[in-house]
Amino acid sequence: MKVLVTGYRGQLGWEVVRLLEARGIPCRGVDQEDFDLTKPEDVLAYVRTYEPDVIVHCAAYTNVDKAETEPEICAAVNAMGTLHMVRAALSVGAKMVYISTDYVFPGTGDTPYDIGDAYGPKNVYGVSKVQGEDAVRSLVKRFFILRTSWVFGKHGTNFVRTMLRLGAEKKELRVVSDQVGSPTYAVDLARVICDMIPTEKYGIYHVRNEGFVSWADFASMIMEKAGLPCRIVPVPTSEYPALARRPLNSRLNGSKLQESGFAPMPSVEDALDRFLAELSED
């Protein structure tokens, strides 16, 4: 088995490549300098040259607010870029892993979203990820779509790193308390991907660490575990207007993962403990 991982410079792609290498699985991580996702001929040529058995497509336009002012660019990468990758995968008979998001749902109510629930994205980024999912589902027979949320990891900028930096500088931080979901450690998500790809258990999965928290809850957990005296003040989303609407309900029902025979995801608290330990080793 030979694996091509796009978005190698991102926090998830980097972890997937690192774990594949640790397991002795031939792989190659690629990013923007290798080929342009928006140019189908470049994507096709690269994939046909490498001839992977599996493509793990982590690359994406992820600046949610900026996407509102650059909808064409976001769509070119997340929608059309995924379609180009799908067609390239079909040309070499490769399995496809697509990383999606809770943003494909409307984010209303307080019930965890099931895999088969209706789409209802509220921002440009969410729409583009729905289009990416559609490209995969409509054309590829051997696919894994993994919807996840609030990803954090060592190799990149994320909420945990931001809280650690601000918590060391400030005595008090105001953090949104009415958006609820599951922070997801890139290491744990990468493990699921690497466990899945040798199998034929295709389909859509919700993959996130266990437990639901608000951003304010998570920030408080970070401060406590990092030993920072910064006080977290919970505030509503309305106090932080942004270009893109955020879902208040980012809860995902992840039961299919274990039902399909894969190891369960660790808790949010356990994931944060391991991430902080990883950072302390630097």
C-alpha positions as CSV (number, residue, x, y, z in Angstrom):
1,M,0.0,0.0,0.0
2,K,1.3,3.4,-1.0
3,V,-0.3,6.6,0.3
4,L,-0.4,10.2,-0.9
5,V,-1.3,12.8,1.7
6,T,-2.3,16.3,0.6
7,G,-2.0,19.3,2.9
8,Y,1.2,18.0,4.4
9,R,2.1,21.3,5.9
10,G,-1.1,21.4,7.9
11,Q,-1.5,20.1,11.4
12,L,-3.5,17.0,10.3
13,G,-1.5,16.1,7.1
14,W,1.7,16.3,9.0
15,E,0.5,13.9,11.7
16,V,-0.9,11.4,9.1
17,V,2.5,11.3,7.3
18,R,4.4,11.0,10.6
19,L,2.2,8.0,11.7
20,L,2.3,6.3,8.3
21,E,6.1,6.5,8.4
22,A,6.1,5.1,12.0
23,R,4.0,2.2,10.8
24,G,6.4,1.5,7.9
25,I,3.8,2.4,5.2
26,P,5.2,4.0,2.1
27,C,3.8,7.5,1.8
28,R,4.4,11.0,0.4
29,G,3.2,14.2,1.9
30,V,2.6,17.0,-0.6
31,D,1.5,20.7,-0.4
32,Q,1.2,23.8,-2.5
33,E,4.7,23.7,-3.8
34,D,4.2,20.3,-5.4
35,F,1.1,21.1,-7.5
36,D,-1.8,23.5,-7.6
37,L,-5.1,21.9,-6.6
38,T,-7.0,24.3,-8.8
39,K,-5.2,23.1,-12.0
40,P,-6.7,19.7,-12.9
41,E,-3.9,18.8,-15.3
42,D,-1.3,19.4,-12.6
43,V,-3.2,17.2,-10.1
44,L,-3.7,14.4,-12.6
45,A,-0.1,14.4,-13.7
46,Y,1.3,14.3,-10.2
47,V,-1.0,11.5,-9.1
48,R,-0.4,9.4,-12.2
49,T,3.3,9.7,-11.7
50,Y,3.2,8.6,-8.0
51,E,0.4,6.1,-8.5
52,P,-0.8,5.9,-4.9
53,D,-3.2,3.2,-3.7
54,V,-4.8,5.6,-1.2
55,I,-5.2,9.4,-1.3
56,V,-5.7,11.1,2.0
57,H,-7.0,14.6,1.1
58,C,-6.3,16.9,4.0
59,A,-5.6,20.0,1.9
60,A,-8.2,22.7,2.1
61,Y,-9.0,26.4,2.2
62,T,-9.6,26.8,6.0
63,N,-9.8,30.6,6.7
64,V,-13.5,30.6,7.5
65,D,-13.9,34.4,7.7
66,K,-11.8,35.2,4.7
67,A,-13.8,32.8,2.7
68,E,-16.8,35.1,2.9
69,T,-14.8,37.7,0.9
70,E,-13.1,35.1,-1.3
71,P,-15.9,32.7,-2.2
72,E,-14.5,31.9,-5.6
73,I,-11.0,31.0,-4.2
74,C,-12.5,28.9,-1.4
75,A,-14.7,27.0,-3.9
76,A,-11.8,26.6,-6.3
77,V,-9.8,24.8,-3.6
78,N,-12.4,23.0,-1.5
79,A,-14.9,22.1,-4.2
80,M,-13.3,22.0,-7.6
81,G,-9.9,21.1,-6.1
82,T,-11.5,18.1,-4.4
83,L,-13.2,17.1,-7.7
84,H,-9.8,17.3,-9.5
85,M,-8.3,15.0,-6.8
86,V,-11.3,12.6,-7.1
87,R,-10.8,12.3,-10.9
88,A,-7.1,11.7,-10.3
89,A,-7.8,9.0,-7.8
90,L,-10.2,7.3,-10.2
91,S,-7.5,7.4,-12.9
92,V,-5.1,5.3,-10.8
93,G,-7.8,3.3,-8.9
94,A,-7.0,4.8,-5.5
95,K,-9.1,4.8,-2.4
96,M,-10.1,8.3,-1.3
97,V,-10.1,9.8,2.2
98,Y,-11.7,13.2,2.5
99,I,-11.6,15.4,5.6
100,S,-14.8,17.3,6.1
101,T,-16.3,19.3,8.9
102,D,-19.2,19.9,11.3
103,Y,-19.8,23.1,9.3
104,V,-21.8,21.1,6.7
105,F,-24.7,21.2,9.2
106,P,-26.8,24.2,10.2
107,G,-25.6,24.1,13.8
108,T,-29.0,24.5,15.4
109,G,-30.5,22.8,18.4
110,D,-28.5,20.8,21.0
111,T,-28.7,17.2,19.6
112,P,-25.5,15.7,18.1
113,Y,-25.8,15.5,14.3
114,D,-26.0,12.0,12.9
115,I,-24.2,11.0,9.7
116,G,-27.4,11.0,7.6
117,D,-28.7,14.3,8.8
118,A,-29.5,16.9,6.1
119,Y,-26.8,19.4,5.0
120,G,-27.4,23.1,6.0
121,P,-24.2,25.1,5.9
122,K,-24.4,28.6,7.2
123,N,-21.2,30.0,5.6
124,V,-19.1,29.9,2.5
125,Y,-16.6,27.5,3.9
126,G,-19.3,25.0,4.9
127,V,-20.9,25.2,1.5
128,S,-17.5,24.4,-0.1
129,K,-17.0,21.4,2.1
130,V,-20.5,20.1,1.2
131,Q,-19.5,20.4,-2.5
132,G,-16.3,18.5,-1.7
133,E,-18.3,15.7,0.0
134,D,-20.6,15.6,-3.0
135,A,-17.7,15.2,-5.4
136,V,-16.4,12.2,-3.4
137,R,-19.7,10.5,-2.8
138,S,-21.0,10.8,-6.3
139,L,-17.9,9.5,-8.1
140,V,-15.8,7.3,-5.8
141,K,-16.9,3.9,-4.7
142,R,-14.1,3.3,-2.2
143,F,-14.2,6.4,0.0
144,F,-14.0,7.5,3.6
145,I,-15.4,10.9,4.5
146,L,-14.4,11.9,8.0
147,R,-16.3,14.9,9.5
148,T,-14.4,16.4,12.4
149,S,-14.4,19.6,14.5
150,W,-12.2,22.0,16.3
151,V,-8.9,20.4,15.4
152,F,-5.7,21.2,17.3
153,G,-2.2,19.8,17.0
154,K,1.5,20.6,17.4
155,H,2.2,21.5,13.8
156,G,0.1,24.6,13.2
157,T,-1.9,27.5,14.7
158,N,-5.0,26.5,16.7
159,F,-7.2,27.5,19.6
160,V,-5.1,25.7,22.3
161,R,-1.9,27.5,21.2
162,T,-3.7,30.8,21.1
163,M,-5.1,30.3,24.6
164,L,-1.7,29.4,25.9
165,R,-0.1,32.5,24.5
166,L,-2.9,34.8,25.6
167,G,-3.2,33.2,29.0
168,A,0.4,33.9,29.7
169,E,-0.1,37.5,28.7
170,K,-3.4,38.4,30.2
171,K,-5.3,38.1,33.5
172,E,-8.7,37.7,31.9
173,L,-10.0,36.5,28.6
174,R,-13.6,36.7,27.2
175,V,-14.4,33.4,25.4
176,V,-17.6,32.4,23.6
177,S,-19.7,30.0,25.7
178,D,-22.7,29.3,23.4
179,Q,-20.8,27.4,20.7
180,V,-20.6,23.7,21.8
181,G,-18.6,20.9,20.1
182,S,-15.7,18.5,20.5
183,P,-12.1,19.6,20.2
184,T,-10.2,17.0,18.2
185,Y,-6.5,16.2,18.6
186,A,-4.8,15.8,15.2
187,V,-2.8,12.8,16.5
188,D,-6.0,10.9,17.4
189,L,-7.7,11.8,14.1
190,A,-4.5,10.7,12.2
191,R,-4.6,7.4,14.0
192,V,-8.2,6.7,12.9
193,I,-7.3,7.6,9.3
194,C,-4.3,5.2,9.3
195,D,-6.5,2.5,10.9
196,M,-9.2,2.9,8.3
197,I,-7.3,3.0,5.0
198,P,-6.2,-0.7,4.9
199,T,-9.9,-1.7,5.4
200,E,-12.9,-1.8,3.2
201,K,-15.2,-0.2,5.8
202,Y,-16.1,2.7,3.5
203,G,-18.6,5.5,4.2
204,I,-19.0,8.6,6.2
205,Y,-17.8,8.9,9.8
206,H,-17.9,11.5,12.5
207,V,-14.5,11.5,14.2
208,R,-13.9,13.7,17.2
209,N,-12.6,13.3,20.7
210,E,-15.2,12.2,23.2
211,G,-17.1,14.8,25.2
212,F,-18.9,18.1,24.4
213,V,-17.6,21.5,25.7
214,S,-18.1,25.1,24.8
215,W,-15.1,27.2,23.7
216,A,-15.2,28.8,27.2
217,D,-15.2,25.4,28.9
218,F,-12.3,24.3,26.8
219,A,-10.4,27.5,27.5
220,S,-10.9,27.1,31.2
221,M,-9.6,23.5,30.9
222,I,-6.5,24.7,29.1
223,M,-5.7,27.4,31.7
224,E,-6.2,24.9,34.6
225,K,-4.0,22.2,33.1
226,A,-1.3,24.6,31.9
227,G,-1.2,26.2,35.4
228,L,-2.0,29.7,34.0
229,P,-3.9,32.1,36.4
230,C,-5.8,33.7,33.5
231,R,-9.6,33.9,34.3
232,I,-12.0,32.9,31.5
233,V,-15.2,35.0,31.2
234,P,-18.0,33.3,29.3
235,V,-19.7,35.5,26.7
236,P,-22.3,34.9,23.9
237,T,-21.3,34.7,20.3
238,S,-23.2,38.0,19.7
239,E,-20.3,39.8,21.5
240,Y,-17.9,38.6,18.8
241,P,-19.4,39.5,15.4
242,A,-17.5,37.8,12.6
243,L,-17.8,37.8,8.8
244,A,-18.8,34.1,8.8
245,R,-21.6,32.7,10.9
246,R,-20.5,30.0,13.3
247,P,-22.7,27.0,14.3
248,L,-23.8,27.1,17.9
249,N,-24.2,23.3,17.8
250,S,-21.1,21.5,16.5
251,R,-21.9,18.2,18.3
252,L,-21.3,15.2,16.1
253,N,-22.6,11.7,16.9
254,G,-19.4,9.6,16.7
255,S,-21.0,6.2,17.5
256,K,-20.4,4.7,14.0
257,L,-16.7,4.6,14.6
258,Q,-16.8,2.0,17.4
259,E,-19.8,0.2,15.8
260,S,-17.6,-0.4,12.7
261,G,-14.9,-2.0,14.8
262,F,-12.5,0.9,15.1
263,A,-10.9,1.9,18.5
264,P,-12.9,4.7,20.2
265,M,-11.5,8.2,20.4
266,P,-10.1,9.3,23.7
267,S,-11.8,12.0,25.8
268,V,-11.2,15.7,25.1
269,E,-9.4,16.0,28.5
270,D,-7.1,13.1,27.8
271,A,-6.3,14.5,24.3
272,L,-5.5,17.9,25.9
273,D,-3.2,16.3,28.5
274,R,-1.2,14.5,25.8
275,F,-1.0,17.6,23.6
276,L,0.3,19.7,26.5
277,A,2.8,17.0,27.3
278,E,3.9,16.9,23.7
279,L,4.5,20.7,23.7
280,S,6.5,20.5,26.9
281,E,9.0,18.1,25.3
282,D,10.1,20.9,22.9
